[in-house]
Amino acid sequence: MSQLFEELRIAHGDGSFGKRLAALAKTDLLILDDWGLAPLSQVERNDLLEVLDDRVGTRSTLIASQLPVEHWDAYLNDPTLADAILDRVLHAAHKLPMAGESQRKLEKSPS
């Protein structure tokens, strides 16, 4: 997610934000990794809503997070935007809860 927000920040600055949003809207699968890892600014929350709003019902979005879904509202830290974002994300979501050790830890363990 940090890379996406950096790209969008630059796009705001160079005037290509609309073009970047259009490209994201056409991407068949957008993967938002590390959801909930770092707090979002107000601009990032607004951008996230715009990105998701353009995709809802037309393209797939995968969210990978260690933060439980019941904490996403608090993570978004803006009740109005959180409701709008989570409505778009969770309405038709397929949740795949994962359990167990990190695969990175398992891959690094000596044989």
N, C-alpha and C positions, 0 to 999 in steps of 0.2 A: 504494500500500500504506500509505503514511503516514496517509492520510485514514481508511482502514479501521481501522487500529490506534487512531487517536484516537477514532473512534466507539465501538470496543469498550472502550477505557479508560473513557470516560464511562459506557457501559452498565454496566460493573462497579460504578462509583460510585453510580449512581442506581437500581440493582436491576433494570435492564431487559435484562441480558445474555442471559438465556434467550430473551426475546422477539426480541431482535436476531438471535441465532443462528437461530431459527426462520424469520425473514424471509429471512436469507441462504440458508438451506437451500432455500427456495422460489423463489429468483431463478433464472430460466432460464439466464442467462449472467452469471457473475461474472468481471470482468476485473481481474486483479492486475497493475497497471502498475508499472514501476520495481522489479521483483523484484531483490533483491540490491544495491540502491542504498545502504542504510544498515543497520548491524548491528541484529539483533533482540534484544530483552530476553527473559528467560525467560518472562515473562507473554505476550509477543507470540508466541513459538514455541508455547506451549501453546494460545493462542487460534487460531493458524493451523491447528494440528492439528484442533481442534474444528470449525472452519469447514469444512475440507476433508473431514473424516470424515463430516459430515452430507450432503455433496454427492456423494461418490464413487458412481459408478454410477447416479446419478439426474439430475444436472444438469451443465451444461458450465462449465468454468473455463478461462479463457484467461490465460496468464502471459506477460507481455512483459518481456524482460530483455536487457540487454547482457552479462550475466554468463554465460559458457558453462556448460552443464548439468553438466559434469564438476567445476565449482567450487561447485555448490549445496550439497553436503554440508558443505564447510568454511564456507560462508556461514551455514548454519543453526547451526553451532557447538555442537551437542549430538548426539553419535552416536546415542543412542536415539531422540530426537525426529526427527532428520534421517531415519533409516531409516523411521520411521512416516509422516512427511510425504511423503517422496519416493516411497514405495511407493504412496501414494494418488495422487500427481501424475503419476508417470511410467508406472505400470502399463499404462494404455490410452491414453497420450498420442500425439498426432500432432505431431511436431516440424517446424517450418517455419523452418529456418535462413535468415537474411537476410544479405546482403552488400552492399557498396557504401556510398556516401556517405549521410549523414543526409538525410532528406527536408527537414528544417528548414533545413539549410544550403543545399540546392538551391533551396528556395522563396525564400530571402533574397538569393540572388545576383542582381546587376543584369542586366537584359535587354539 
